[in-house]
Amino acid sequence: MIVLGIETSCDETSAALVRDGREVLANTVASSLEFHQKYGGIIPEIASRMQLETISAIAGSALKKAKIKLKDIDLVAVTSGPGLLGSLLVGISFAKSLSLGLARPLLGVNHVYSHFYANFLAGEKIKLPFVSLVVSGGHTSLFYIRDFDKIEVLGETRDDACGEAFDKVAKILGLGYPGGPAIEKIAASGEPKKIRFNCSGTKGALDFSFSGIKTAVLYYVKGRRLSSGEKADISASFQEAVTDTLVKKAVLACKMKKSNRLVIGGGVAANRCLRSKFLAAAAEHNLNCYFPSAQLCMDNAAMVAGLAYQLFRKGCRSELTLTADLN
């Protein structure tokens, strides 16, 4: 079964062809990031405009790369949320048009859930159930995945998402946008124990809060003229505190659910410090820890198509009345 996936939840425009939920035939991604960098963040109107202009070409490129014709597609899958409203509507409208024109079924897919599925595209044979941590620019959530259509939310951020905190701290330090790669790069030469930053406590044991540590960094640097070495120490200390929190809560979730499988996804999962800490914790607590490739950590349509295949097999379908779900 060949699934065409469409992903336009944020600034990326992506189309992919995936066979039987595992084999990626093509995964084409275009980003409008360079148009947002001078503003220090995503400008929704710019993102949706670029997606509207490029979606047809991106889908055509994916079809050409996969050597697949439109008539060979069995299912059209699209990210239906959460994300930026205008961006989501571009992808959904395009997918609905294809579904109607080709007389093929349509299926809307949750963007956050698709991030954990990226691991299944890497050839990993992961047994259900498992605990999953999705950590990205817009979301930080812990799930218990009983099946692809049976997902329990264990905990989530109560304010800033992890990636959002990276972006804001990078802006405070004048490191540019996006903040995650910038902080990771400069933190490599810093001392992670130099400054003691902490993430705020939460009422729910498995919830997250990152706004407090961002504010702590802001107050720490206020009135100071920082050297490059000091910026490196602040970045390393911030990164250390955030990754320690993610590891601690994910391990706790595994213990609470008596699961020895931890599946991680999302853009921040590409961070090498985070990966190193999770692998160390997995060895200590006898866990099997899974990561997708760095490329598949980012927003892409292959993970959307892959999850859609699994959901379609379970009887999930969407009507042509499908619209954006921002929750």
Secondary structure, 3 states (H helix, E strand, C coil): CEEEEEECCCCEEEEEEEECCCEEEEEEEEECHHHHHHHCCCCHHHHHHHHHHHHHHHHHHHHHHHCCCHHHCCEEEEEEECCCHHHHHHHHHHHHHHHHHHCCCEEEEEHHHHHHHHHHHHCCCCCCCEEEEEECCCCEEEEEEEECCEEEEEEEECCCCHHHHHHHHHHHCCCCCCHHHHHHHHHCCCCCCCCCCCCCCCCCCCCECCHHHHHHHHHHHCCCCCCHHHHHHHHHHHHHHHHHHHHHHHHHHHHHCCCCEEEEECHHHHCHHHHHHHHHHHHHHCCEEECCCHHHHCCCHHHHHHHHHHHHHCCCCECCCCCCCCC
